[in-house]
Amino acid sequence: MLARIKEFLGLGAKPKEVSEEPKEVVSKEEVEKVAEEKTKPRIGYIHLSGCTGDGMSLTENYDILADLLTDMVEIVYGQTLVDLWEMPEMDLALVEGSCCLQDEHSLHELMEVREKAGLVVAFGSCAATGCFTRYSRGGQQAQPNHESFVPIADLIKVDCAIPGCPPSPEIIAKTVVAVINGDMDYLQPMIDLAGYTEACGCDLQLKVVNQALCTGCGTCAMACQTRAVSMTNGRPEVNSARCIKCGICYVQCPRSWWPADRIKKDLGL
């Protein structure tokens, strides 16, 4: 996985040898020509089943990301971004929303994304964990027969996941900058989360608190966007009636990434 990310970012290329000969002075026109010929990462934006909150959060970054998106990447596909019907080849695809199993168009589009994109990112909790669409039982207008929704990693291989309902504008901005700069330390947790689709308050209880990993820091309660997590006697308590299964509490927990098997081995358990 790291090799694929690095290849996409161009980090695998060997550094060029530095010549000691004096550099020739080049004209502004030559510089502009080289800049035009330089290949930009081709990015697509695909919306499936969700509330478009992730896209709205993305637009909140317009002032921050305008230059980056204009000068350093090329948006080649998106229902509201590009006037194009046929899905082209892409280096990176941002997929927003979960996938409805009763929607043949969404299923076909998701499979096509995996075929034509070098890297697929689950953008937002609906795509990453299913989020509130997991609660659907059908009957809603205008598609009452659409009743089963799953995170995209249940159907295709996902390379990276950006959780949140929606992801904060700051996380989106930092992720874009990390991709451009090749900051693998920042991207690694999102790569690890790509294949994990069950993050919610229940996982926090089972995999952190019940494993004696919780330190009582309260990060999960502060991160919860629906106030479903509160701290009682120094430990998180989850209100299942408010939990929307966005996974942000589990992702933000500093102990959720600790390998329990390694800890038990070190302790001789």
PyRosetta script that sets phi, psi and omega in degrees:
from pyrosetta import init, pose_from_sequence

init()
pose = pose_from_sequence("MLARIKEFLGLGAKPKEVSEEPKEVVSKEEVEKVAEEKTKPRIGYIHLSGCTGDGMSLTENYDILADLLTDMVEIVYGQTLVDLWEMPEMDLALVEGSCCLQDEHSLHELMEVREKAGLVVAFGSCAATGCFTRYSRGGQQAQPNHESFVPIADLIKVDCAIPGCPPSPEIIAKTVVAVINGDMDYLQPMIDLAGYTEACGCDLQLKVVNQALCTGCGTCAMACQTRAVSMTNGRPEVNSARCIKCGICYVQCPRSWWPADRIKKDLGL")
pose.set_psi(1, -46.8)
pose.set_omega(1, 179.5)
pose.set_phi(2, -60.8)
pose.set_psi(2, -35.9)
pose.set_omega(2, 179.5)
pose.set_phi(3, -63.9)
pose.set_psi(3, -40.4)
pose.set_omega(3, 179.7)
pose.set_phi(4, -66.1)
pose.set_psi(4, -42.1)
pose.set_omega(4, 178.7)
pose.set_phi(5, -62.9)
pose.set_psi(5, -46.5)
pose.set_omega(5, -178.1)
pose.set_phi(6, -64.7)
pose.set_psi(6, -37.1)
pose.set_omega(6, 178.0)
pose.set_phi(7, -64.1)
pose.set_psi(7, -41.7)
pose.set_omega(7, 178.4)
pose.set_phi(8, -62.8)
pose.set_psi(8, -39.5)
pose.set_omega(8, -178.3)
pose.set_phi(9, -81.3)
pose.set_psi(9, -7.5)
pose.set_omega(9, -179.0)
pose.set_phi(10, 75.9)
pose.set_psi(10, 26.8)
pose.set_omega(10, -177.2)
pose.set_phi(11, -87.9)
pose.set_psi(11, -8.5)
pose.set_omega(11, -176.5)
pose.set_phi(12, -88.4)
pose.set_psi(12, -8.0)
pose.set_omega(12, -177.5)
pose.set_phi(13, -71.8)
pose.set_psi(13, 143.7)
pose.set_omega(13, 178.7)
pose.set_phi(14, -75.6)
pose.set_psi(14, 142.3)
pose.set_omega(14, 179.5)
pose.set_phi(15, -66.2)
pose.set_psi(15, 142.3)
pose.set_omega(15, -179.9)
pose.set_phi(16, -74.0)
pose.set_psi(16, 146.3)
pose.set_omega(16, 178.1)
pose.set_phi(17, -69.6)
pose.set_psi(17, 137.3)
pose.set_omega(17, -178.5)
pose.set_phi(18, -85.0)
pose.set_psi(18, 123.8)
pose.set_omega(18, 179.9)
pose.set_phi(19, -86.4)
pose.set_psi(19, 139.6)
pose.set_omega(19, 179.0)
pose.set_phi(20, -85.4)
pose.set_psi(20, -6.7)
pose.set_omega(20, 179.3)
pose.set_phi(21, -70.5)
pose.set_psi(21, 147.7)
pose.set_omega(21, 179.9)
pose.set_phi(22, -62.4)
pose.set_psi(22, 140.9)
pose.set_omega(22, -178.9)
pose.set_phi(23, -76.5)
pose.set_psi(23, 143.5)
pose.set_omega(23, 176.9)
pose.set_phi(24, -80.4)
pose.set_psi(24, 144.6)
pose.set_omega(24, 177.9)
pose.set_phi(25, -77.7)
pose.set_psi(25, 127.0)
pose.set_omega(25, -179.4)
pose.set_phi(26, -109.9)
pose.set_psi(26, 153.8)
pose.set_omega(26, -178.6)
pose.set_phi(27, -81.8)
pose.set_psi(27, 163.8)
pose.set_omega(27, 178.0)
pose.set_phi(28, -62.6)
pose.set_psi(28, -35.6)
pose.set_omega(28, -179.9)
pose.set_phi(29, -64.1)
pose.set_psi(29, -39.0)
pose.set_omega(29, 179.2)
pose.set_phi(30, -66.9)
pose.set_psi(30, -39.0)
pose.set_omega(30, 178.2)
pose.set_phi(31, -63.3)
pose.set_psi(31, -44.6)
pose.set_omega(31, -179.9)
pose.set_phi(32, -64.2)
pose.set_psi(32, -35.9)
pose.set_omega(32, 179.5)
pose.set_phi(33, -65.7)
pose.set_psi(33, -42.4)
pose.set_omega(33, 178.2)
pose.set_phi(34, -63.6)
pose.set_psi(34, -40.9)
pose.set_omega(34, -179.8)
pose.set_phi(35, -63.2)
pose.set_psi(35, -38.1)
pose.set_omega(35, 179.9)
pose.set_phi(36, -69.1)
pose.set_psi(36, -35.3)
pose.set_omega(36, -177.5)
pose.set_phi(37, -79.2)
pose.set_psi(37, -19.2)
pose.set_omega(37, -179.3)
pose.set_phi(38, -66.0)
pose.set_psi(38, 130.5)
pose.set_omega(38, -176.9)
pose.set_phi(39, -74.6)
pose.set_psi(39, 127.3)
pose.set_omega(39, 176.4)
pose.set_phi(40, -95.8)
pose.set_psi(40, 148.2)
pose.set_omega(40, 174.4)
pose.set_phi(41, -59.3)
pose.set_psi(41, 132.7)
pose.set_omega(41, -179.3)
pose.set_phi(42, -93.8)
pose.set_psi(42, 119.5)
pose.set_omega(42, -173.4)
pose.set_phi(43, -118.2)
pose.set_psi(43, 137.9)
pose.set_omega(43, 175.7)
pose.set_phi(44, -120.9)
pose.set_psi(44, 153.0)
pose.set_omega(44, -179.5)
pose.set_phi(45, -125.8)
pose.set_psi(45, 118.6)
pose.set_omega(45, -175.7)
pose.set_phi(46, -119.0)
pose.set_psi(46, 128.2)
pose.set_omega(46, 180.0)
pose.set_phi(47, -110.2)
pose.set_psi(47, 125.4)
pose.set_omega(47, 177.8)
pose.set_phi(48, -108.8)
pose.set_psi(48, -116.4)
pose.set_omega(48, -176.0)
pose.set_phi(49, -103.9)
pose.set_psi(49, 113.8)
pose.set_omega(49, -179.5)
pose.set_phi(50, 179.9)
pose.set_psi(50, -171.7)
pose.set_omega(50, -174.4)
pose.set_phi(51, -100.9)
pose.set_psi(51, 5.9)
pose.set_omega(51, -177.4)
pose.set_phi(52, 65.6)
pose.set_psi(52, 12.8)
pose.set_omega(52, 178.4)
pose.set_phi(53, -63.3)
pose.set_psi(53, -32.4)
pose.set_omega(53, 179.4)
pose.set_phi(54, -65.4)
pose.set_psi(54, -41.4)
pose.set_omega(54, 177.6)
pose.set_phi(55, -64.9)
pose.set_psi(55, -37.5)
pose.set_omega(55, 177.8)
pose.set_phi(56, -65.7)
pose.set_psi(56, -38.7)
pose.set_omega(56, 177.3)
pose.set_phi(57, -65.0)
pose.set_psi(57, -35.4)
pose.set_omega(57, 177.7)
pose.set_phi(58, -63.4)
pose.set_psi(58, -40.5)
pose.set_omega(58, -179.2)
pose.set_phi(59, -68.0)
pose.set_psi(59, -21.8)
pose.set_omega(59, 177.2)
pose.set_phi(60, -65.3)
pose.set_psi(60, -16.4)
pose.set_omega(60, -179.3)
pose.set_phi(61, -95.3)
pose.set_psi(61, 14.4)
pose.set_omega(61, -171.6)
pose.set_phi(62, -55.1)
pose.set_psi(62, -46.8)
pose.set_omega(62, -177.7)
pose.set_phi(63, -64.2)
pose.set_psi(63, -32.9)
pose.set_omega(63, -177.2)
pose.set_phi(64, -80.1)
pose.set_psi(64, -42.5)
pose.set_omega(64, -170.4)
pose.set_phi(65, -98.2)
pose.set_psi(65, -5.2)
pose.set_omega(65, -174.9)
pose.set_phi(66, -55.1)
pose.set_psi(66, -49.7)
pose.set_omega(66, -178.8)
pose.set_phi(67, -67.2)
pose.set_psi(67, -40.3)
pose.set_omega(67, -179.2)
pose.set_phi(68, -63.0)
pose.set_psi(68, -48.2)
pose.set_omega(68, -177.2)
pose.set_phi(69, -69.4)
pose.set_psi(69, -27.0)
pose.set_omega(69, -178.6)
pose.set_phi(70, -83.1)
pose.set_psi(70, -43.4)
pose.set_omega(70, -171.3)
pose.set_phi(71, -95.5)
pose.set_psi(71, -25.4)
pose.set_omega(71, -170.1)
pose.set_phi(72, -113.1)
pose.set_psi(72, -15.0)
pose.set_omega(72, 177.5)
pose.set_phi(73, -135.4)
pose.set_psi(73, 165.8)
pose.set_omega(73, 177.8)
pose.set_phi(74, -124.1)
pose.set_psi(74, 117.8)
pose.set_omega(74, 177.3)
pose.set_phi(75, -81.2)
pose.set_psi(75, 112.5)
pose.set_omega(75, -173.6)
pose.set_phi(76, -108.7)
pose.set_psi(76, -11.8)
pose.set_omega(76, -178.2)
pose.set_phi(77, -155.2)
pose.set_psi(77, 140.8)
pose.set_omega(77, 178.2)
pose.set_phi(78, 169.9)
pose.set_psi(78, 133.3)
pose.set_omega(78, -174.3)
pose.set_phi(79, -57.6)
pose.set_psi(79, -35.8)
pose.set_omega(79, -178.6)
pose.set_phi(80, -111.6)
pose.set_psi(80, 4.0)
pose.set_omega(80, -175.9)
pose.set_phi(81, -110.0)
pose.set_psi(81, -31.8)
pose.set_omega(81, -174.7)
pose.set_phi(82, -133.8)
pose.set_psi(82, 134.9)
pose.set_omega(82, 178.9)
pose.set_phi(83, -83.1)
pose.set_psi(83, 79.6)
pose.set_omega(83, -175.7)
pose.set_phi(84, -150.7)
pose.set_psi(84, 130.9)
pose.set_omega(84, -178.4)
pose.set_phi(85, -92.1)
pose.set_psi(85, -42.2)
pose.set_omega(85, -177.7)
pose.set_phi(86, -83.5)
pose.set_psi(86, 133.0)
pose.set_omega(86, -179.9)
pose.set_phi(87, -74.7)
pose.set_psi(87, 123.6)
pose.set_omega(87, -179.1)
pose.set_phi(88, -88.6)
pose.set_psi(88, 176.6)
pose.set_omega(88, 172.1)
pose.set_phi(89, -69.0)
pose.set_psi(89, 139.2)
pose.set_omega(89, -177.3)
pose.set_phi(90, -135.0)
pose.set_psi(90, 150.1)
pose.set_omega(90, 172.7)
pose.set_phi(91, -80.6)
pose.set_psi(91, -37.1)
pose.set_omega(91, -175.4)
pose.set_phi(92, -141.9)
pose.set_psi(92, 132.7)
pose.set_omega(92, 178.2)
pose.set_phi(93, -121.3)
pose.set_psi(93, 124.5)
pose.set_omega(93, 173.6)
pose.set_phi(94, -95.4)
pose.set_psi(94, 117.5)
pose.set_omega(94, -178.2)
pose.set_phi(95, -109.2)
pose.set_psi(95, 118.5)
pose.set_omega(95, 178.8)
pose.set_phi(96, -104.7)
pose.set_psi(96, 135.2)
pose.set_omega(96, 176.3)
pose.set_phi(97, 96.3)
pose.set_psi(97, 153.8)
pose.set_omega(97, 175.3)
pose.set_phi(98, -80.6)
pose.set_psi(98, 175.9)
pose.set_omega(98, -177.7)
pose.set_phi(99, -112.9)
pose.set_psi(99, 129.5)
pose.set_omega(99, 178.6)
pose.set_phi(100, -84.0)
pose.set_psi(100, 125.9)
pose.set_omega(100, -177.5)
pose.set_phi(101, -71.9)
pose.set_psi(101, -18.1)
pose.set_omega(101, 178.1)
pose.set_phi(102, -92.4)
pose.set_psi(102, -0.6)
pose.set_omega(102, -177.7)
pose.set_phi(103, -104.8)
pose.set_psi(103, 100.8)
pose.set_omega(103, -177.0)
pose.set_phi(104, -63.2)
pose.set_psi(104, -34.8)
pose.set_omega(104, 180.0)
pose.set_phi(105, -63.4)
pose.set_psi(105, -45.4)
pose.set_omega(105, 180.0)
pose.set_phi(106, -64.8)
pose.set_psi(106, -40.9)
pose.set_omega(106, 178.5)
pose.set_phi(107, -61.7)
pose.set_psi(107, -45.0)
pose.set_omega(107, 179.6)
pose.set_phi(108, -64.6)
pose.set_psi(108, -42.6)
pose.set_omega(108, -178.7)
pose.set_phi(109, -64.3)
pose.set_psi(109, -40.0)
pose.set_omega(109, -179.8)
pose.set_phi(110, -65.3)
pose.set_psi(110, -42.1)
pose.set_omega(110, 177.7)
pose.set_phi(111, -64.4)
pose.set_psi(111, -36.7)
pose.set_omega(111, 179.2)
pose.set_phi(112, -68.3)
pose.set_psi(112, -36.0)
pose.set_omega(112, 176.9)
pose.set_phi(113, -60.0)
pose.set_psi(113, -46.7)
pose.set_omega(113, -179.0)
pose.set_phi(114, -63.7)
pose.set_psi(114, -32.8)
pose.set_omega(114, -179.0)
pose.set_phi(115, -74.0)
pose.set_psi(115, -35.5)
pose.set_omega(115, -171.4)
pose.set_phi(116, -103.6)
pose.set_psi(116, -7.2)
pose.set_omega(116, -178.9)
pose.set_phi(117, -107.6)
pose.set_psi(117, 135.3)
pose.set_omega(117, 176.6)
pose.set_phi(118, -67.0)
pose.set_psi(118, -43.7)
pose.set_omega(118, 178.4)
pose.set_phi(119, -128.1)
pose.set_psi(119, 137.7)
pose.set_omega(119, 178.6)
pose.set_phi(120, -116.3)
pose.set_psi(120, 128.0)
pose.set_omega(120, -179.8)
pose.set_phi(121, -113.5)
pose.set_psi(121, 126.4)
pose.set_omega(121, 172.4)
pose.set_phi(122, -80.0)
pose.set_psi(122, 106.2)
pose.set_omega(122, -171.8)
pose.set_phi(123, -97.8)
pose.set_psi(123, 106.1)
pose.set_omega(123, -178.4)
pose.set_phi(124, 95.1)
pose.set_psi(124, 163.8)
pose.set_omega(124, -173.0)
pose.set_phi(125, -71.3)
pose.set_psi(125, -28.9)
pose.set_omega(125, 177.9)
pose.set_phi(126, -61.6)
pose.set_psi(126, -42.5)
pose.set_omega(126, 178.4)
pose.set_phi(127, -73.8)
pose.set_psi(127, -36.4)
pose.set_omega(127, -173.9)
pose.set_phi(128, -81.0)
pose.set_psi(128, -43.8)
pose.set_omega(128, -174.5)
pose.set_phi(129, -126.3)
pose.set_psi(129, -6.3)
pose.set_omega(129, -175.7)
pose.set_phi(130, 96.6)
pose.set_psi(130, -34.2)
pose.set_omega(130, 176.2)
pose.set_phi(131, 48.8)
pose.set_psi(131, -140.2)
pose.set_omega(131, -173.1)
pose.set_phi(132, -70.3)
pose.set_psi(132, -16.8)
pose.set_omega(132, 178.2)
pose.set_phi(133, -67.1)
pose.set_psi(133, -16.6)
pose.set_omega(133, 176.3)
pose.set_phi(134, -62.1)
pose.set_psi(134, -24.9)
pose.set_omega(134, -177.0)
pose.set_phi(135, -84.2)
pose.set_psi(135, -5.7)
pose.set_omega(135, -176.1)
pose.set_phi(136, -64.1)
pose.set_psi(136, 139.1)
pose.set_omega(136, 175.4)
pose.set_phi(137, -126.2)
pose.set_psi(137, 12.3)
pose.set_omega(137, 179.8)
pose.set_phi(138, 87.0)
pose.set_psi(138, 178.2)
pose.set_omega(138, 177.6)
pose.set_phi(139, 90.1)
pose.set_psi(139, -7.4)
pose.set_omega(139, -178.7)
pose.set_phi(140, -81.2)
pose.set_psi(140, 149.8)
pose.set_omega(140, 176.7)
pose.set_phi(141, -85.8)
pose.set_psi(141, 146.9)
pose.set_omega(141, 8.0)
pose.set_phi(142, -100.6)
pose.set_psi(142, 13.9)
pose.set_omega(142, -179.5)
pose.set_phi(143, -127.4)
pose.set_psi(143, 77.6)
pose.set_omega(143, -175.9)
pose.set_phi(144, -64.8)
pose.set_psi(144, -19.2)
pose.set_omega(144, -179.5)
pose.set_phi(145, -85.5)
pose.set_psi(145, -5.3)
pose.set_omega(145, 177.9)
pose.set_phi(146, -85.0)
pose.set_psi(146, 105.3)
pose.set_omega(146, -171.9)
pose.set_phi(147, -129.1)
pose.set_psi(147, -10.7)
pose.set_omega(147, -176.4)
pose.set_phi(148, -124.7)
pose.set_psi(148, 118.5)
pose.set_omega(148, -177.8)
pose.set_phi(149, -125.4)
pose.set_psi(149, 135.5)
pose.set_omega(149, -178.1)
pose.set_phi(150, -132.8)
pose.set_psi(150, 152.8)
pose.set_omega(150, 173.8)
pose.set_phi(151, -64.0)
pose.set_psi(151, 151.0)
pose.set_omega(151, -171.3)
pose.set_phi(152, -66.1)
pose.set_psi(152, -24.0)
pose.set_omega(152, 179.5)
pose.set_phi(153, -68.6)
pose.set_psi(153, -14.9)
pose.set_omega(153, 175.1)
pose.set_phi(154, -73.4)
pose.set_psi(154, -16.3)
pose.set_omega(154, -174.6)
pose.set_phi(155, -117.0)
pose.set_psi(155, -32.7)
pose.set_omega(155, -179.4)
pose.set_phi(156, -135.6)
pose.set_psi(156, 168.2)
pose.set_omega(156, 176.4)
pose.set_phi(157, -79.0)
pose.set_psi(157, 127.1)
pose.set_omega(157, 179.6)
pose.set_phi(158, -111.0)
pose.set_psi(158, 136.7)
pose.set_omega(158, -175.7)
pose.set_phi(159, -92.6)
pose.set_psi(159, -26.8)
pose.set_omega(159, -176.0)
pose.set_phi(160, -156.7)
pose.set_psi(160, 148.8)
pose.set_omega(160, 179.5)
pose.set_phi(161, -132.7)
pose.set_psi(161, 134.5)
pose.set_omega(161, 175.6)
pose.set_phi(162, -115.1)
pose.set_psi(162, 98.1)
pose.set_omega(162, -175.9)
pose.set_phi(163, -77.5)
pose.set_psi(163, 172.3)
pose.set_omega(163, 179.0)
pose.set_phi(164, 128.3)
pose.set_psi(164, 146.7)
pose.set_omega(164, -178.3)
pose.set_phi(165, -129.4)
pose.set_psi(165, 76.7)
pose.set_omega(165, -6.1)
pose.set_phi(166, -88.9)
pose.set_psi(166, 173.4)
pose.set_omega(166, 171.9)
pose.set_phi(167, -60.7)
pose.set_psi(167, 141.3)
pose.set_omega(167, -179.0)
pose.set_phi(168, -67.0)
pose.set_psi(168, 150.8)
pose.set_omega(168, 177.3)
pose.set_phi(169, -55.0)
pose.set_psi(169, -34.3)
pose.set_omega(169, -179.0)
pose.set_phi(170, -66.3)
pose.set_psi(170, -41.5)
pose.set_omega(170, 179.3)
pose.set_phi(171, -65.0)
pose.set_psi(171, -40.8)
pose.set_omega(171, 179.1)
pose.set_phi(172, -61.8)
pose.set_psi(172, -46.8)
pose.set_omega(172, -179.2)
pose.set_phi(173, -61.9)
pose.set_psi(173, -45.0)
pose.set_omega(173, -178.9)
pose.set_phi(174, -66.3)
pose.set_psi(174, -34.3)
pose.set_omega(174, 179.3)
pose.set_phi(175, -68.0)
pose.set_psi(175, -43.1)
pose.set_omega(175, 178.3)
pose.set_phi(176, -61.3)
pose.set_psi(176, -44.6)
pose.set_omega(176, 179.0)
pose.set_phi(177, -64.0)
pose.set_psi(177, -38.9)
pose.set_omega(177, 179.7)
pose.set_phi(178, -64.4)
pose.set_psi(178, -39.4)
pose.set_omega(178, 178.5)
pose.set_phi(179, -64.7)
pose.set_psi(179, -45.1)
pose.set_omega(179, -178.6)
pose.set_phi(180, -65.4)
pose.set_psi(180, -39.2)
pose.set_omega(180, -178.2)
pose.set_phi(181, -86.7)
pose.set_psi(181, -7.0)
pose.set_omega(181, -178.8)
pose.set_phi(182, 70.2)
pose.set_psi(182, 35.4)
pose.set_omega(182, -178.7)
pose.set_phi(183, -81.9)
pose.set_psi(183, 88.0)
pose.set_omega(183, -175.7)
pose.set_phi(184, -69.9)
pose.set_psi(184, -26.8)
pose.set_omega(184, 178.6)
pose.set_phi(185, -63.2)
pose.set_psi(185, -38.7)
pose.set_omega(185, 179.4)
pose.set_phi(186, -74.5)
pose.set_psi(186, -35.7)
pose.set_omega(186, -175.4)
pose.set_phi(187, -81.5)
pose.set_psi(187, -20.8)
pose.set_omega(187, -172.9)
pose.set_phi(188, -56.2)
pose.set_psi(188, -46.9)
pose.set_omega(188, 178.8)
pose.set_phi(189, -59.9)
pose.set_psi(189, -34.2)
pose.set_omega(189, 179.5)
pose.set_phi(190, -72.2)
pose.set_psi(190, -31.2)
pose.set_omega(190, 174.9)
pose.set_phi(191, -68.8)
pose.set_psi(191, -41.6)
pose.set_omega(191, 179.0)
pose.set_phi(192, -63.7)
pose.set_psi(192, -33.8)
pose.set_omega(192, -176.9)
pose.set_phi(193, -77.3)
pose.set_psi(193, -13.2)
pose.set_omega(193, -171.3)
pose.set_phi(194, -55.5)
pose.set_psi(194, -38.4)
pose.set_omega(194, -177.0)
pose.set_phi(195, -98.6)
pose.set_psi(195, 6.1)
pose.set_omega(195, -177.9)
pose.set_phi(196, -104.7)
pose.set_psi(196, 114.9)
pose.set_omega(196, -170.9)
pose.set_phi(197, -116.9)
pose.set_psi(197, 11.8)
pose.set_omega(197, -174.7)
pose.set_phi(198, -117.0)
pose.set_psi(198, 20.7)
pose.set_omega(198, -175.9)
pose.set_phi(199, -69.6)
pose.set_psi(199, 122.5)
pose.set_omega(199, 175.3)
pose.set_phi(200, -162.0)
pose.set_psi(200, -174.4)
pose.set_omega(200, -179.9)
pose.set_phi(201, -61.3)
pose.set_psi(201, -30.3)
pose.set_omega(201, 178.7)
pose.set_phi(202, -65.0)
pose.set_psi(202, -39.9)
pose.set_omega(202, 178.5)
pose.set_phi(203, -65.8)
pose.set_psi(203, -35.9)
pose.set_omega(203, 177.5)
pose.set_phi(204, -60.2)
pose.set_psi(204, -42.2)
pose.set_omega(204, -179.8)
pose.set_phi(205, -68.9)
pose.set_psi(205, -46.5)
pose.set_omega(205, -174.0)
pose.set_phi(206, -74.5)
pose.set_psi(206, -40.1)
pose.set_omega(206, -169.5)
pose.set_phi(207, -101.8)
pose.set_psi(207, -8.3)
pose.set_omega(207, 177.1)
pose.set_phi(208, -119.9)
pose.set_psi(208, -60.6)
pose.set_omega(208, -176.3)
pose.set_phi(209, -65.1)
pose.set_psi(209, -49.9)
pose.set_omega(209, -177.0)
pose.set_phi(210, -70.1)
pose.set_psi(210, -14.4)
pose.set_omega(210, 177.6)
pose.set_phi(211, -96.8)
pose.set_psi(211, 10.7)
pose.set_omega(211, 179.0)
pose.set_phi(212, 60.6)
pose.set_psi(212, 32.4)
pose.set_omega(212, 179.4)
pose.set_phi(213, -100.4)
pose.set_psi(213, -15.2)
pose.set_omega(213, -175.6)
pose.set_phi(214, -69.1)
pose.set_psi(214, 134.1)
pose.set_omega(214, 177.5)
pose.set_phi(215, -103.6)
pose.set_psi(215, -3.5)
pose.set_omega(215, -179.7)
pose.set_phi(216, 74.0)
pose.set_psi(216, 26.5)
pose.set_omega(216, -176.3)
pose.set_phi(217, -72.4)
pose.set_psi(217, -25.0)
pose.set_omega(217, 178.5)
pose.set_phi(218, 84.6)
pose.set_psi(218, 7.2)
pose.set_omega(218, -179.9)
pose.set_phi(219, -60.4)
pose.set_psi(219, -38.9)
pose.set_omega(219, -178.9)
pose.set_phi(220, -62.0)
pose.set_psi(220, -42.5)
pose.set_omega(220, -179.5)
pose.set_phi(221, -66.6)
pose.set_psi(221, -38.6)
pose.set_omega(221, 179.3)
pose.set_phi(222, -70.2)
pose.set_psi(222, -31.3)
pose.set_omega(222, -177.0)
pose.set_phi(223, -80.0)
pose.set_psi(223, -26.0)
pose.set_omega(223, -175.1)
pose.set_phi(224, -63.5)
pose.set_psi(224, 123.4)
pose.set_omega(224, -175.3)
pose.set_phi(225, -84.3)
pose.set_psi(225, -12.6)
pose.set_omega(225, 178.8)
pose.set_phi(226, -111.3)
pose.set_psi(226, 7.9)
pose.set_omega(226, -178.7)
pose.set_phi(227, 57.7)
pose.set_psi(227, 35.9)
pose.set_omega(227, 178.5)
pose.set_phi(228, -82.0)
pose.set_psi(228, -17.1)
pose.set_omega(228, -178.6)
pose.set_phi(229, -111.1)
pose.set_psi(229, 127.8)
pose.set_omega(229, 175.7)
pose.set_phi(230, -131.0)
pose.set_psi(230, 160.8)
pose.set_omega(230, -178.7)
pose.set_phi(231, -100.3)
pose.set_psi(231, 125.7)
pose.set_omega(231, 177.7)
pose.set_phi(232, -128.0)
pose.set_psi(232, 119.3)
pose.set_omega(232, -177.9)
pose.set_phi(233, 53.8)
pose.set_psi(233, 38.7)
pose.set_omega(233, 175.9)
pose.set_phi(234, 78.4)
pose.set_psi(234, 11.5)
pose.set_omega(234, 179.1)
pose.set_phi(235, -133.4)
pose.set_psi(235, 148.4)
pose.set_omega(235, -179.0)
pose.set_phi(236, -71.4)
pose.set_psi(236, 139.8)
pose.set_omega(236, 175.1)
pose.set_phi(237, -123.1)
pose.set_psi(237, 127.6)
pose.set_omega(237, -172.8)
pose.set_phi(238, -103.6)
pose.set_psi(238, 126.7)
pose.set_omega(238, 174.0)
pose.set_phi(239, -90.9)
pose.set_psi(239, 102.4)
pose.set_omega(239, -174.5)
pose.set_phi(240, -62.8)
pose.set_psi(240, -24.4)
pose.set_omega(240, -179.9)
pose.set_phi(241, -70.1)
pose.set_psi(241, -23.3)
pose.set_omega(241, 179.9)
pose.set_phi(242, -100.7)
pose.set_psi(242, -18.5)
pose.set_omega(242, -176.5)
pose.set_phi(243, -67.4)
pose.set_psi(243, 128.5)
pose.set_omega(243, 179.0)
pose.set_phi(244, -108.2)
pose.set_psi(244, 11.4)
pose.set_omega(244, 176.8)
pose.set_phi(245, 58.5)
pose.set_psi(245, 40.1)
pose.set_omega(245, 178.5)
pose.set_phi(246, -80.7)
pose.set_psi(246, -22.4)
pose.set_omega(246, 176.3)
pose.set_phi(247, 84.4)
pose.set_psi(247, 0.7)
pose.set_omega(247, -173.7)
pose.set_phi(248, -68.6)
pose.set_psi(248, -30.9)
pose.set_omega(248, 179.6)
pose.set_phi(249, -66.0)
pose.set_psi(249, -43.0)
pose.set_omega(249, -179.2)
pose.set_phi(250, -69.2)
pose.set_psi(250, -38.7)
pose.set_omega(250, -179.4)
pose.set_phi(251, -67.4)
pose.set_psi(251, -40.2)
pose.set_omega(251, -177.1)
pose.set_phi(252, -77.7)
pose.set_psi(252, -19.0)
pose.set_omega(252, -179.5)
pose.set_phi(253, -61.7)
pose.set_psi(253, 123.8)
pose.set_omega(253, -177.9)
pose.set_phi(254, -68.6)
pose.set_psi(254, -12.9)
pose.set_omega(254, -179.8)
pose.set_phi(255, -103.4)
pose.set_psi(255, -4.3)
pose.set_omega(255, -177.9)
pose.set_phi(256, -70.2)
pose.set_psi(256, -18.6)
pose.set_omega(256, -178.7)
pose.set_phi(257, -97.6)
pose.set_psi(257, 2.9)
pose.set_omega(257, 179.4)
pose.set_phi(258, -78.2)
pose.set_psi(258, 127.1)
pose.set_omega(258, 179.8)
pose.set_phi(259, -72.7)
pose.set_psi(259, 111.3)
pose.set_omega(259, -177.0)
pose.set_phi(260, -60.9)
pose.set_psi(260, -38.0)
pose.set_omega(260, -179.5)
pose.set_phi(261, -62.8)
pose.set_psi(261, -40.1)
pose.set_omega(261, 179.9)
pose.set_phi(262, -67.5)
pose.set_psi(262, -40.1)
pose.set_omega(262, 179.9)
pose.set_phi(263, -63.3)
pose.set_psi(263, -45.0)
pose.set_omega(263, 180.0)
pose.set_phi(264, -63.5)
pose.set_psi(264, -37.0)
pose.set_omega(264, 179.2)
pose.set_phi(265, -65.8)
pose.set_psi(265, -43.4)
pose.set_omega(265, 179.5)
pose.set_phi(266, -64.3)
pose.set_psi(266, -31.9)
pose.set_omega(266, -179.7)
pose.set_phi(267, -86.9)
pose.set_psi(267, -4.5)
pose.set_omega(267, -179.5)
pose.set_phi(268, 73.3)
pose.set_psi(268, 27.8)
pose.set_omega(268, -178.8)
pose.set_phi(269, -93.1)
pose.dump_pdb("model.pdb")
